[in-house]
Amino acid sequence: MTSCSNNADKCSCTYEPCSRKGNCCQCISYHWEMRELPACLFPAEVEKTYDRSLKKFIEIYSKQI
């Protein structure tokens, strides 16, 4: 990804010291290296737990399918 606009106004991450806040390209890359997903893909109440795991994502959304 060569360029990525700053989306700070749409970023739902509540982890304040995050250096990638608003930079979706960096955020996705960072989390995917750890087999996680970014905050914006989780409901607010789950995002606040900082559990960004694929397991948690599947647990939440498999109930809706």
PDBQT receptor file of N, H, CA, C and O in Angstrom, charges set to zero:
ATOM      1  N   MET A   1       0.849  -1.172   0.000  1.00  0.00    +0.000 N 
ATOM      2  CA  MET A   1       0.000   0.000   0.000  1.00  0.00    +0.000 C 
ATOM      3  C   MET A   1       0.894   1.234   0.000  1.00  0.00    +0.000 C 
ATOM      4  O   MET A   1       1.584   1.510   0.981  1.00  0.00    +0.000 OA
ATOM      5  N   THR A   2       0.878   1.941  -1.056  1.00  0.00    +0.000 N 
ATOM      6  H   THR A   2       0.318   1.717  -1.853  1.00  0.00    +0.000 HD
ATOM      7  CA  THR A   2       1.778   3.074  -1.176  1.00  0.00    +0.000 C 
ATOM      8  C   THR A   2       1.245   4.345  -0.542  1.00  0.00    +0.000 C 
ATOM      9  O   THR A   2       2.032   5.171  -0.079  1.00  0.00    +0.000 OA
ATOM     10  N   SER A   3      -0.047   4.524  -0.507  1.00  0.00    +0.000 N 
ATOM     11  H   SER A   3      -0.686   3.853  -0.882  1.00  0.00    +0.000 HD
ATOM     12  CA  SER A   3      -0.596   5.719   0.132  1.00  0.00    +0.000 C 
ATOM     13  C   SER A   3      -1.895   5.374   0.845  1.00  0.00    +0.000 C 
ATOM     14  O   SER A   3      -2.623   4.460   0.458  1.00  0.00    +0.000 OA
ATOM     15  N   CYS A   4      -2.154   6.129   1.890  1.00  0.00    +0.000 N 
ATOM     16  H   CYS A   4      -1.562   6.871   2.204  1.00  0.00    +0.000 HD
ATOM     17  CA  CYS A   4      -3.349   5.874   2.683  1.00  0.00    +0.000 C 
ATOM     18  C   CYS A   4      -3.722   7.181   3.366  1.00  0.00    +0.000 C 
ATOM     19  O   CYS A   4      -2.910   7.778   4.073  1.00  0.00    +0.000 OA
ATOM     20  N   SER A   5      -4.939   7.613   3.152  1.00  0.00    +0.000 N 
ATOM     21  H   SER A   5      -5.599   7.128   2.577  1.00  0.00    +0.000 HD
ATOM     22  CA  SER A   5      -5.350   8.880   3.757  1.00  0.00    +0.000 C 
ATOM     23  C   SER A   5      -5.619   8.707   5.246  1.00  0.00    +0.000 C 
ATOM     24  O   SER A   5      -5.878   7.598   5.714  1.00  0.00    +0.000 OA
ATOM     25  N   ASN A   6      -5.557   9.796   5.976  1.00  0.00    +0.000 N 
ATOM     26  H   ASN A   6      -5.347  10.697   5.595  1.00  0.00    +0.000 HD
ATOM     27  CA  ASN A   6      -5.803   9.785   7.410  1.00  0.00    +0.000 C 
ATOM     28  C   ASN A   6      -7.304   9.848   7.656  1.00  0.00    +0.000 C 
ATOM     29  O   ASN A   6      -7.991  10.742   7.164  1.00  0.00    +0.000 OA
ATOM     30  N   ASN A   7      -7.796   8.891   8.420  1.00  0.00    +0.000 N 
ATOM     31  H   ASN A   7      -7.238   8.164   8.819  1.00  0.00    +0.000 HD
ATOM     32  CA  ASN A   7      -9.222   8.808   8.727  1.00  0.00    +0.000 C 
ATOM     33  C   ASN A   7      -9.467   8.934  10.223  1.00  0.00    +0.000 C 
ATOM     34  O   ASN A   7     -10.318   8.231  10.768  1.00  0.00    +0.000 OA
ATOM     35  N   ALA A   8      -8.749   9.802  10.884  1.00  0.00    +0.000 N 
ATOM     36  H   ALA A   8      -8.058  10.373  10.441  1.00  0.00    +0.000 HD
ATOM     37  CA  ALA A   8      -8.847   9.938  12.343  1.00  0.00    +0.000 C 
ATOM     38  C   ALA A   8     -10.269  10.227  12.808  1.00  0.00    +0.000 C 
ATOM     39  O   ALA A   8     -10.679   9.760  13.871  1.00  0.00    +0.000 OA
ATOM     40  N   ASP A   9     -11.012  10.981  12.035  1.00  0.00    +0.000 N 
ATOM     41  H   ASP A   9     -10.678  11.361  11.172  1.00  0.00    +0.000 HD
ATOM     42  CA  ASP A   9     -12.384  11.320  12.441  1.00  0.00    +0.000 C 
ATOM     43  C   ASP A   9     -13.319  10.112  12.403  1.00  0.00    +0.000 C 
ATOM     44  O   ASP A   9     -14.370  10.130  13.044  1.00  0.00    +0.000 OA
ATOM     45  N   LYS A  10     -12.957   9.072  11.666  1.00  0.00    +0.000 N 
ATOM     46  H   LYS A  10     -12.103   9.058  11.145  1.00  0.00    +0.000 HD
ATOM     47  CA  LYS A  10     -13.785   7.870  11.571  1.00  0.00    +0.000 C 
ATOM     48  C   LYS A  10     -13.206   6.692  12.356  1.00  0.00    +0.000 C 
ATOM     49  O   LYS A  10     -13.812   5.622  12.402  1.00  0.00    +0.000 OA
ATOM     50  N   CYS A  11     -12.050   6.881  12.968  1.00  0.00    +0.000 N 
ATOM     51  H   CYS A  11     -11.557   7.751  12.931  1.00  0.00    +0.000 HD
ATOM     52  CA  CYS A  11     -11.370   5.803  13.687  1.00  0.00    +0.000 C 
ATOM     53  C   CYS A  11     -12.057   5.552  15.029  1.00  0.00    +0.000 C 
ATOM     54  O   CYS A  11     -12.203   6.467  15.840  1.00  0.00    +0.000 OA
ATOM     55  N   SER A  12     -12.476   4.309  15.258  1.00  0.00    +0.000 N 
ATOM     56  H   SER A  12     -12.358   3.565  14.599  1.00  0.00    +0.000 HD
ATOM     57  CA  SER A  12     -13.188   3.978  16.495  1.00  0.00    +0.000 C 
ATOM     58  C   SER A  12     -12.290   3.364  17.563  1.00  0.00    +0.000 C 
ATOM     59  O   SER A  12     -12.783   2.884  18.584  1.00  0.00    +0.000 OA
ATOM     60  N   CYS A  13     -11.008   3.375  17.342  1.00  0.00    +0.000 N 
ATOM     61  H   CYS A  13     -10.608   3.765  16.512  1.00  0.00    +0.000 HD
ATOM     62  CA  CYS A  13     -10.063   2.808  18.307  1.00  0.00    +0.000 C 
ATOM     63  C   CYS A  13     -10.012   3.672  19.568  1.00  0.00    +0.000 C 
ATOM     64  O   CYS A  13      -9.845   4.889  19.488  1.00  0.00    +0.000 OA
ATOM     65  N   THR A  14     -10.156   3.037  20.729  1.00  0.00    +0.000 N 
ATOM     66  H   THR A  14     -10.292   2.048  20.794  1.00  0.00    +0.000 HD
ATOM     67  CA  THR A  14     -10.113   3.771  21.997  1.00  0.00    +0.000 C 
ATOM     68  C   THR A  14      -8.752   3.665  22.676  1.00  0.00    +0.000 C 
ATOM     69  O   THR A  14      -8.565   4.202  23.768  1.00  0.00    +0.000 OA
ATOM     70  N   TYR A  15      -7.802   2.982  22.047  1.00  0.00    +0.000 N 
ATOM     71  H   TYR A  15      -7.953   2.546  21.160  1.00  0.00    +0.000 HD
ATOM     72  CA  TYR A  15      -6.462   2.845  22.614  1.00  0.00    +0.000 C 
ATOM     73  C   TYR A  15      -5.681   4.117  22.297  1.00  0.00    +0.000 C 
ATOM     74  O   TYR A  15      -5.146   4.274  21.199  1.00  0.00    +0.000 OA
ATOM     75  N   GLU A  16      -5.623   5.013  23.264  1.00  0.00    +0.000 N 
ATOM     76  H   GLU A  16      -6.058   4.886  24.156  1.00  0.00    +0.000 HD
ATOM     77  CA  GLU A  16      -5.084   6.362  23.033  1.00  0.00    +0.000 C 
ATOM     78  C   GLU A  16      -3.603   6.437  22.653  1.00  0.00    +0.000 C 
ATOM     79  O   GLU A  16      -3.262   7.276  21.818  1.00  0.00    +0.000 OA
ATOM     80  N   PRO A  17      -2.716   5.635  23.197  1.00  0.00    +0.000 N 
ATOM     81  CA  PRO A  17      -1.317   5.802  22.776  1.00  0.00    +0.000 C 
ATOM     82  C   PRO A  17      -1.005   5.219  21.394  1.00  0.00    +0.000 C 
ATOM     83  O   PRO A  17       0.159   5.175  20.998  1.00  0.00    +0.000 OA
ATOM     84  N   CYS A  18      -2.015   4.776  20.666  1.00  0.00    +0.000 N 
ATOM     85  H   CYS A  18      -2.961   4.812  20.988  1.00  0.00    +0.000 HD
ATOM     86  CA  CYS A  18      -1.790   4.142  19.364  1.00  0.00    +0.000 C 
ATOM     87  C   CYS A  18      -1.232   5.144  18.347  1.00  0.00    +0.000 C 
ATOM     88  O   CYS A  18      -1.824   6.193  18.097  1.00  0.00    +0.000 OA
ATOM     89  N   SER A  19      -0.095   4.800  17.776  1.00  0.00    +0.000 N 
ATOM     90  H   SER A  19       0.386   3.947  17.979  1.00  0.00    +0.000 HD
ATOM     91  CA  SER A  19       0.545   5.679  16.783  1.00  0.00    +0.000 C 
ATOM     92  C   SER A  19      -0.072   5.521  15.392  1.00  0.00    +0.000 C 
ATOM     93  O   SER A  19       0.207   6.319  14.497  1.00  0.00    +0.000 OA
ATOM     94  N   ARG A  20      -0.900   4.507  15.206  1.00  0.00    +0.000 N 
ATOM     95  H   ARG A  20      -1.127   3.858  15.933  1.00  0.00    +0.000 HD
ATOM     96  CA  ARG A  20      -1.520   4.250  13.900  1.00  0.00    +0.000 C 
ATOM     97  C   ARG A  20      -2.943   4.781  13.815  1.00  0.00    +0.000 C 
ATOM     98  O   ARG A  20      -3.600   4.605  12.789  1.00  0.00    +0.000 OA
ATOM     99  N   LYS A  21      -3.426   5.418  14.852  1.00  0.00    +0.000 N 
ATOM    100  H   LYS A  21      -2.892   5.562  15.685  1.00  0.00    +0.000 HD
ATOM    101  CA  LYS A  21      -4.807   5.912  14.921  1.00  0.00    +0.000 C 
ATOM    102  C   LYS A  21      -5.140   6.769  13.695  1.00  0.00    +0.000 C 
ATOM    103  O   LYS A  21      -4.480   7.772  13.420  1.00  0.00    +0.000 OA
ATOM    104  N   GLY A  22      -6.169   6.351  12.975  1.00  0.00    +0.000 N 
ATOM    105  H   GLY A  22      -6.705   5.537  13.198  1.00  0.00    +0.000 HD
ATOM    106  CA  GLY A  22      -6.593   7.090  11.794  1.00  0.00    +0.000 C 
ATOM    107  C   GLY A  22      -5.898   6.689  10.511  1.00  0.00    +0.000 C 
ATOM    108  O   GLY A  22      -6.331   7.090   9.430  1.00  0.00    +0.000 OA
ATOM    109  N   ASN A  23      -4.831   5.908  10.600  1.00  0.00    +0.000 N 
ATOM    110  H   ASN A  23      -4.480   5.583  11.477  1.00  0.00    +0.000 HD
ATOM    111  CA  ASN A  23      -4.130   5.453   9.405  1.00  0.00    +0.000 C 
ATOM    112  C   ASN A  23      -4.496   3.989   9.167  1.00  0.00    +0.000 C 
ATOM    113  O   ASN A  23      -3.833   3.080   9.669  1.00  0.00    +0.000 OA
ATOM    114  N   CYS A  24      -5.542   3.781   8.408  1.00  0.00    +0.000 N 
ATOM    115  H   CYS A  24      -6.080   4.519   8.000  1.00  0.00    +0.000 HD
ATOM    116  CA  CYS A  24      -6.105   2.443   8.205  1.00  0.00    +0.000 C 
ATOM    117  C   CYS A  24      -5.085   1.455   7.639  1.00  0.00    +0.000 C 
ATOM    118  O   CYS A  24      -5.044   0.299   8.061  1.00  0.00    +0.000 OA
ATOM    119  N   CYS A  25      -4.280   1.891   6.710  1.00  0.00    +0.000 N 
ATOM    120  H   CYS A  25      -4.313   2.830   6.367  1.00  0.00    +0.000 HD
ATOM    121  CA  CYS A  25      -3.300   0.990   6.092  1.00  0.00    +0.000 C 
ATOM    122  C   CYS A  25      -2.316   0.458   7.122  1.00  0.00    +0.000 C 
ATOM    123  O   CYS A  25      -2.056  -0.744   7.172  1.00  0.00    +0.000 OA
ATOM    124  N   GLN A  26      -1.772   1.338   7.938  1.00  0.00    +0.000 N 
ATOM    125  H   GLN A  26      -1.983   2.315   7.897  1.00  0.00    +0.000 HD
ATOM    126  CA  GLN A  26      -0.835   0.914   8.978  1.00  0.00    +0.000 C 
ATOM    127  C   GLN A  26      -1.531   0.066  10.031  1.00  0.00    +0.000 C 
ATOM    128  O   GLN A  26      -0.971  -0.920  10.509  1.00  0.00    +0.000 OA
ATOM    129  N   CYS A  27      -2.734   0.442  10.387  1.00  0.00    +0.000 N 
ATOM    130  H   CYS A  27      -3.189   1.244   9.998  1.00  0.00    +0.000 HD
ATOM    131  CA  CYS A  27      -3.500  -0.273  11.407  1.00  0.00    +0.000 C 
ATOM    132  C   CYS A  27      -3.783  -1.712  10.974  1.00  0.00    +0.000 C 
ATOM    133  O   CYS A  27      -3.541  -2.648  11.736  1.00  0.00    +0.000 OA
ATOM    134  N   ILE A  28      -4.283  -1.888   9.780  1.00  0.00    +0.000 N 
ATOM    135  H   ILE A  28      -4.480  -1.128   9.161  1.00  0.00    +0.000 HD
ATOM    136  CA  ILE A  28      -4.593  -3.229   9.281  1.00  0.00    +0.000 C 
ATOM    137  C   ILE A  28      -3.322  -4.066   9.198  1.00  0.00    +0.000 C 
ATOM    138  O   ILE A  28      -3.312  -5.226   9.609  1.00  0.00    +0.000 OA
ATOM    139  N   SER A  29      -2.268  -3.491   8.676  1.00  0.00    +0.000 N 
ATOM    140  H   SER A  29      -2.276  -2.548   8.342  1.00  0.00    +0.000 HD
ATOM    141  CA  SER A  29      -1.000  -4.205   8.565  1.00  0.00    +0.000 C 
ATOM    142  C   SER A  29      -0.489  -4.647   9.934  1.00  0.00    +0.000 C 
ATOM    143  O   SER A  29      -0.077  -5.794  10.110  1.00  0.00    +0.000 OA
ATOM    144  N   TYR A  30      -0.518  -3.740  10.890  1.00  0.00    +0.000 N 
ATOM    145  H   TYR A  30      -0.852  -2.808  10.747  1.00  0.00    +0.000 HD
ATOM    146  CA  TYR A  30      -0.058  -4.031  12.254  1.00  0.00    +0.000 C 
ATOM    147  C   TYR A  30      -0.868  -5.163  12.884  1.00  0.00    +0.000 C 
ATOM    148  O   TYR A  30      -0.301  -6.131  13.388  1.00  0.00    +0.000 OA
ATOM    149  N   HIS A  31      -2.175  -5.039  12.853  1.00  0.00    +0.000 N 
ATOM    150  H   HIS A  31      -2.636  -4.252  12.443  1.00  0.00    +0.000 HD
ATOM    151  CA  HIS A  31      -3.016  -6.054  13.490  1.00  0.00    +0.000 C 
ATOM    152  C   HIS A  31      -2.956  -7.391  12.756  1.00  0.00    +0.000 C 
ATOM    153  O   HIS A  31      -2.965  -8.441  13.397  1.00  0.00    +0.000 OA
ATOM    154  N   TRP A  32      -2.894  -7.372  11.438  1.00  0.00    +0.000 N 
ATOM    155  H   TRP A  32      -2.886  -6.518  10.918  1.00  0.00    +0.000 HD
ATOM    156  CA  TRP A  32      -2.880  -8.620  10.691  1.00  0.00    +0.000 C 
ATOM    157  C   TRP A  32      -1.606  -9.416  10.960  1.00  0.00    +0.000 C 
ATOM    158  O   TRP A  32      -1.640 -10.647  10.945  1.00  0.00    +0.000 OA
ATOM    159  N   GLU A  33      -0.487  -8.742  11.206  1.00  0.00    +0.000 N 
ATOM    160  H   GLU A  33      -0.459  -7.743  11.219  1.00  0.00    +0.000 HD
ATOM    161  CA  GLU A  33       0.757  -9.440  11.560  1.00  0.00    +0.000 C 
ATOM    162  C   GLU A  33       0.568 -10.297  12.807  1.00  0.00    +0.000 C 
ATOM    163  O   GLU A  33       1.233 -11.320  12.969  1.00  0.00    +0.000 OA
ATOM    164  N   MET A  34      -0.334  -9.881  13.684  1.00  0.00    +0.000 N 
ATOM    165  H   MET A  34      -0.874  -9.050  13.553  1.00  0.00    +0.000 HD
ATOM    166  CA  MET A  34      -0.612 -10.612  14.922  1.00  0.00    +0.000 C 
ATOM    167  C   MET A  34      -1.884 -11.455  14.811  1.00  0.00    +0.000 C 
ATOM    168  O   MET A  34      -2.389 -11.970  15.809  1.00  0.00    +0.000 OA
ATOM    169  N   ARG A  35      -2.394 -11.588  13.578  1.00  0.00    +0.000 N 
ATOM    170  H   ARG A  35      -1.984 -11.170  12.767  1.00  0.00    +0.000 HD
ATOM    171  CA  ARG A  35      -3.632 -12.315  13.310  1.00  0.00    +0.000 C 
ATOM    172  C   ARG A  35      -4.793 -11.739  14.106  1.00  0.00    +0.000 C 
ATOM    173  O   ARG A  35      -5.589 -12.458  14.710  1.00  0.00    +0.000 OA
ATOM    174  N   GLU A  36      -4.855 -10.427  14.081  1.00  0.00    +0.000 N 
ATOM    175  H   GLU A  36      -4.209  -9.843  13.590  1.00  0.00    +0.000 HD
ATOM    176  CA  GLU A  36      -5.941  -9.672  14.702  1.00  0.00    +0.000 C 
ATOM    177  C   GLU A  36      -6.607  -8.812  13.640  1.00  0.00    +0.000 C 
ATOM    178  O   GLU A  36      -6.141  -8.722  12.504  1.00  0.00    +0.000 OA
ATOM    179  N   LEU A  37      -7.701  -8.184  14.035  1.00  0.00    +0.000 N 
ATOM    180  H   LEU A  37      -8.079  -8.257  14.958  1.00  0.00    +0.000 HD
ATOM    181  CA  LEU A  37      -8.402  -7.239  13.170  1.00  0.00    +0.000 C 
ATOM    182  C   LEU A  37      -8.472  -5.890  13.883  1.00  0.00    +0.000 C 
ATOM    183  O   LEU A  37      -8.416  -5.845  15.111  1.00  0.00    +0.000 OA
ATOM    184  N   PRO A  38      -8.593  -4.795  13.139  1.00  0.00    +0.000 N 
ATOM    185  CA  PRO A  38      -8.634  -3.470  13.763  1.00  0.00    +0.000 C 
ATOM    186  C   PRO A  38      -9.948  -3.182  14.492  1.00  0.00    +0.000 C 
ATOM    187  O   PRO A  38     -10.965  -3.834  14.256  1.00  0.00    +0.000 OA
ATOM    188  N   ALA A  39      -9.902  -2.212  15.360  1.00  0.00    +0.000 N 
ATOM    189  H   ALA A  39      -9.076  -1.682  15.551  1.00  0.00    +0.000 HD
ATOM    190  CA  ALA A  39     -11.038  -1.826  16.207  1.00  0.00    +0.000 C 
ATOM    191  C   ALA A  39     -12.301  -1.536  15.415  1.00  0.00    +0.000 C 
ATOM    192  O   ALA A  39     -13.402  -1.848  15.870  1.00  0.00    +0.000 OA
ATOM    193  N   CYS A  40     -12.159  -0.950  14.249  1.00  0.00    +0.000 N 
ATOM    194  H   CYS A  40     -11.265  -0.696  13.880  1.00  0.00    +0.000 HD
ATOM    195  CA  CYS A  40     -13.327  -0.530  13.472  1.00  0.00    +0.000 C 
ATOM    196  C   CYS A  40     -14.214  -1.688  13.026  1.00  0.00    +0.000 C 
ATOM    197  O   CYS A  40     -15.336  -1.462  12.573  1.00  0.00    +0.000 OA
ATOM    198  N   LEU A  41     -13.737  -2.911  13.144  1.00  0.00    +0.000 N 
ATOM    199  H   LEU A  41     -12.826  -3.095  13.512  1.00  0.00    +0.000 HD
ATOM    200  CA  LEU A  41     -14.536  -4.068  12.742  1.00  0.00    +0.000 C 
ATOM    201  C   LEU A  41     -15.296  -4.707  13.899  1.00  0.00    +0.000 C 
ATOM    202  O   LEU A  41     -15.971  -5.720  13.718  1.00  0.00    +0.000 OA
ATOM    203  N   PHE A  42     -15.186  -4.117  15.085  1.00  0.00    +0.000 N 
ATOM    204  H   PHE A  42     -14.637  -3.294  15.232  1.00  0.00    +0.000 HD
ATOM    205  CA  PHE A  42     -15.843  -4.659  16.271  1.00  0.00    +0.000 C 
ATOM    206  C   PHE A  42     -16.891  -3.692  16.812  1.00  0.00    +0.000 C 
ATOM    207  O   PHE A  42     -16.748  -2.478  16.671  1.00  0.00    +0.000 OA
ATOM    208  N   PRO A  43     -17.945  -4.228  17.431  1.00  0.00    +0.000 N 
ATOM    209  CA  PRO A  43     -18.915  -3.353  18.101  1.00  0.00    +0.000 C 
ATOM    210  C   PRO A  43     -18.214  -2.595  19.236  1.00  0.00    +0.000 C 
ATOM    211  O   PRO A  43     -17.242  -3.095  19.802  1.00  0.00    +0.000 OA
ATOM    212  N   ALA A  44     -18.688  -1.424  19.563  1.00  0.00    +0.000 N 
ATOM    213  H   ALA A  44     -19.478  -1.018  19.103  1.00  0.00    +0.000 HD
ATOM    214  CA  ALA A  44     -18.046  -0.561  20.564  1.00  0.00    +0.000 C 
ATOM    215  C   ALA A  44     -17.797  -1.261  21.893  1.00  0.00    +0.000 C 
ATOM    216  O   ALA A  44     -16.726  -1.103  22.480  1.00  0.00    +0.000 OA
ATOM    217  N   GLU A  45     -18.768  -2.030  22.376  1.00  0.00    +0.000 N 
ATOM    218  H   GLU A  45     -19.637  -2.158  21.899  1.00  0.00    +0.000 HD
ATOM    219  CA  GLU A  45     -18.601  -2.675  23.682  1.00  0.00    +0.000 C 
ATOM    220  C   GLU A  45     -17.499  -3.738  23.667  1.00  0.00    +0.000 C 
ATOM    221  O   GLU A  45     -16.869  -3.989  24.694  1.00  0.00    +0.000 OA
ATOM    222  N   VAL A  46     -17.268  -4.352  22.530  1.00  0.00    +0.000 N 
ATOM    223  H   VAL A  46     -17.780  -4.148  21.695  1.00  0.00    +0.000 HD
ATOM    224  CA  VAL A  46     -16.198  -5.348  22.403  1.00  0.00    +0.000 C 
ATOM    225  C   VAL A  46     -14.869  -4.650  22.152  1.00  0.00    +0.000 C 
ATOM    226  O   VAL A  46     -13.840  -5.068  22.682  1.00  0.00    +0.000 OA
ATOM    227  N   GLU A  47     -14.882  -3.608  21.362  1.00  0.00    +0.000 N 
ATOM    228  H   GLU A  47     -15.718  -3.269  20.931  1.00  0.00    +0.000 HD
ATOM    229  CA  GLU A  47     -13.644  -2.871  21.061  1.00  0.00    +0.000 C 
ATOM    230  C   GLU A  47     -12.967  -2.405  22.336  1.00  0.00    +0.000 C 
ATOM    231  O   GLU A  47     -11.740  -2.429  22.428  1.00  0.00    +0.000 OA
ATOM    232  N   LYS A  48     -13.736  -1.987  23.308  1.00  0.00    +0.000 N 
ATOM    233  H   LYS A  48     -14.733  -1.967  23.233  1.00  0.00    +0.000 HD
ATOM    234  CA  LYS A  48     -13.174  -1.469  24.561  1.00  0.00    +0.000 C 
ATOM    235  C   LYS A  48     -12.448  -2.527  25.383  1.00  0.00    +0.000 C 
ATOM    236  O   LYS A  48     -11.723  -2.189  26.319  1.00  0.00    +0.000 OA
ATOM    237  N   THR A  49     -12.632  -3.804  25.045  1.00  0.00    +0.000 N 
ATOM    238  H   THR A  49     -13.221  -4.078  24.285  1.00  0.00    +0.000 HD
ATOM    239  CA  THR A  49     -11.914  -4.875  25.751  1.00  0.00    +0.000 C 
ATOM    240  C   THR A  49     -10.520  -5.083  25.163  1.00  0.00    +0.000 C 
ATOM    241  O   THR A  49      -9.693  -5.777  25.754  1.00  0.00    +0.000 OA
ATOM    242  N   TYR A  50     -10.262  -4.492  24.015  1.00  0.00    +0.000 N 
ATOM    243  H   TYR A  50     -10.934  -3.929  23.534  1.00  0.00    +0.000 HD
ATOM    244  CA  TYR A  50      -9.004  -4.631  23.271  1.00  0.00    +0.000 C 
ATOM    245  C   TYR A  50      -8.738  -6.053  22.795  1.00  0.00    +0.000 C 
ATOM    246  O   TYR A  50      -7.606  -6.378  22.436  1.00  0.00    +0.000 OA
ATOM    247  N   ASP A  51      -9.763  -6.909  22.788  1.00  0.00    +0.000 N 
ATOM    248  H   ASP A  51     -10.682  -6.645  23.080  1.00  0.00    +0.000 HD
ATOM    249  CA  ASP A  51      -9.617  -8.251  22.225  1.00  0.00    +0.000 C 
ATOM    250  C   ASP A  51      -9.909  -8.144  20.740  1.00  0.00    +0.000 C 
ATOM    251  O   ASP A  51     -11.069  -8.128  20.329  1.00  0.00    +0.000 OA
ATOM    252  N   ARG A  52      -8.861  -8.072  19.938  1.00  0.00    +0.000 N 
ATOM    253  H   ARG A  52      -7.919  -8.085  20.272  1.00  0.00    +0.000 HD
ATOM    254  CA  ARG A  52      -8.989  -7.891  18.486  1.00  0.00    +0.000 C 
ATOM    255  C   ARG A  52      -8.778  -9.201  17.739  1.00  0.00    +0.000 C 
ATOM    256  O   ARG A  52      -8.551  -9.202  16.529  1.00  0.00    +0.000 OA
ATOM    257  N   SER A  53      -8.851 -10.303  18.451  1.00  0.00    +0.000 N 
ATOM    258  H   SER A  53      -9.035 -10.302  19.434  1.00  0.00    +0.000 HD
ATOM    259  CA  SER A  53      -8.539 -11.605  17.863  1.00  0.00    +0.000 C 
ATOM    260  C   SER A  53      -9.566 -12.036  16.811  1.00  0.00    +0.000 C 
ATOM    261  O   SER A  53     -10.725 -11.622  16.835  1.00  0.00    +0.000 OA
ATOM    262  N   LEU A  54      -9.100 -12.874  15.898  1.00  0.00    +0.000 N 
ATOM    263  H   LEU A  54      -8.159 -13.210  15.879  1.00  0.00    +0.000 HD
ATOM    264  CA  LEU A  54     -10.000 -13.452  14.903  1.00  0.00    +0.000 C 
ATOM    265  C   LEU A  54     -11.047 -14.313  15.599  1.00  0.00    +0.000 C 
ATOM    266  O   LEU A  54     -12.204 -14.358  15.181  1.00  0.00    +0.000 OA
ATOM    267  N   LYS A  55     -10.637 -14.990  16.653  1.00  0.00    +0.000 N 
ATOM    268  H   LYS A  55      -9.697 -14.953  16.993  1.00  0.00    +0.000 HD
ATOM    269  CA  LYS A  55     -11.567 -15.827  17.411  1.00  0.00    +0.000 C 
ATOM    270  C   LYS A  55     -12.737 -14.994  17.944  1.00  0.00    +0.000 C 
ATOM    271  O   LYS A  55     -13.893 -15.406  17.838  1.00  0.00    +0.000 OA
ATOM    272  N   LYS A  56     -12.438 -13.831  18.513  1.00  0.00    +0.000 N 
ATOM    273  H   LYS A  56     -11.500 -13.497  18.600  1.00  0.00    +0.000 HD
ATOM    274  CA  LYS A  56     -13.488 -12.960  19.053  1.00  0.00    +0.000 C 
ATOM    275  C   LYS A  56     -14.387 -12.450  17.934  1.00  0.00    +0.000 C 
ATOM    276  O   LYS A  56     -15.607 -12.407  18.090  1.00  0.00    +0.000 OA
ATOM    277  N   PHE A  57     -13.796 -12.066  16.813  1.00  0.00    +0.000 N 
ATOM    278  H   PHE A  57     -12.805 -12.101  16.687  1.00  0.00    +0.000 HD
ATOM    279  CA  PHE A  57     -14.557 -11.586  15.665  1.00  0.00    +0.000 C 
ATOM    280  C   PHE A  57     -15.546 -12.655  15.191  1.00  0.00    +0.000 C 
ATOM    281  O   PHE A  57     -16.721 -12.368  14.964  1.00  0.00    +0.000 OA
ATOM    282  N   ILE A  58     -15.061 -13.880  15.045  1.00  0.00    +0.000 N 
ATOM    283  H   ILE A  58     -14.106 -14.113  15.229  1.00  0.00    +0.000 HD
ATOM    284  CA  ILE A  58     -15.915 -14.984  14.598  1.00  0.00    +0.000 C 
ATOM    285  C   ILE A  58     -16.988 -15.279  15.633  1.00  0.00    +0.000 C 
ATOM    286  O   ILE A  58     -18.142 -15.527  15.283  1.00  0.00    +0.000 OA
ATOM    287  N   GLU A  59     -16.614 -15.253  16.899  1.00  0.00    +0.000 N 
ATOM    288  H   GLU A  59     -15.677 -15.051  17.184  1.00  0.00    +0.000 HD
ATOM    289  CA  GLU A  59     -17.580 -15.489  17.983  1.00  0.00    +0.000 C 
ATOM    290  C   GLU A  59     -18.747 -14.505  17.908  1.00  0.00    +0.000 C 
ATOM    291  O   GLU A  59     -19.905 -14.894  18.059  1.00  0.00    +0.000 OA
ATOM    292  N   ILE A  60     -18.442 -13.251  17.678  1.00  0.00    +0.000 N 
ATOM    293  H   ILE A  60     -17.501 -12.935  17.556  1.00  0.00    +0.000 HD
ATOM    294  CA  ILE A  60     -19.468 -12.203  17.623  1.00  0.00    +0.000 C 
ATOM    295  C   ILE A  60     -20.343 -12.337  16.379  1.00  0.00    +0.000 C 
ATOM    296  O   ILE A  60     -21.570 -12.373  16.470  1.00  0.00    +0.000 OA
ATOM    297  N   TYR A  61     -19.699 -12.411  15.229  1.00  0.00    +0.000 N 
ATOM    298  H   TYR A  61     -18.703 -12.382  15.156  1.00  0.00    +0.000 HD
ATOM    299  CA  TYR A  61     -20.450 -12.344  13.982  1.00  0.00    +0.000 C 
ATOM    300  C   TYR A  61     -21.028 -13.676  13.522  1.00  0.00    +0.000 C 
ATOM    301  O   TYR A  61     -21.939 -13.683  12.693  1.00  0.00    +0.000 OA
ATOM    302  N   SER A  62     -20.535 -14.796  14.025  1.00  0.00    +0.000 N 
ATOM    303  H   SER A  62     -19.796 -14.790  14.698  1.00  0.00    +0.000 HD
ATOM    304  CA  SER A  62     -21.121 -16.084  13.630  1.00  0.00    +0.000 C 
ATOM    305  C   SER A  62     -22.535 -16.228  14.181  1.00  0.00    +0.000 C 
ATOM    306  O   SER A  62     -23.340 -16.986  13.639  1.00  0.00    +0.000 OA
ATOM    307  N   LYS A  63     -22.835 -15.513  15.243  1.00  0.00    +0.000 N 
ATOM    308  H   LYS A  63     -22.181 -14.898  15.683  1.00  0.00    +0.000 HD
ATOM    309  CA  LYS A  63     -24.175 -15.538  15.829  1.00  0.00    +0.000 C 
ATOM    310  C   LYS A  63     -25.182 -14.776  14.963  1.00  0.00    +0.000 C 
ATOM    311  O   LYS A  63     -26.391 -14.976  15.083  1.00  0.00    +0.000 OA
ATOM    312  N   GLN A  64     -24.678 -13.913  14.101  1.00  0.00    +0.000 N 
ATOM    313  H   GLN A  64     -23.696 -13.751  14.004  1.00  0.00    +0.000 HD
ATOM    314  CA  GLN A  64     -25.549 -13.083  13.271  1.00  0.00    +0.000 C 
ATOM    315  C   GLN A  64     -25.799 -13.677  11.892  1.00  0.00    +0.000 C 
ATOM    316  O   GLN A  64     -26.614 -13.163  11.126  1.00  0.00    +0.000 OA
ATOM    317  N   ILE A  65     -25.108 -14.741  11.585  1.00  0.00    +0.000 N 
ATOM    318  H   ILE A  65     -24.446 -15.158  12.207  1.00  0.00    +0.000 HD
ATOM    319  CA  ILE A  65     -25.239 -15.342  10.243  1.00  0.00    +0.000 C 
ATOM    320  C   ILE A  65     -26.332 -16.386  10.237  1.00  0.00    +0.000 C 
ATOM    321  O   ILE A  65     -26.593 -17.001   9.203  1.00  0.00    +0.000 OA
TER     322      ILE A  65
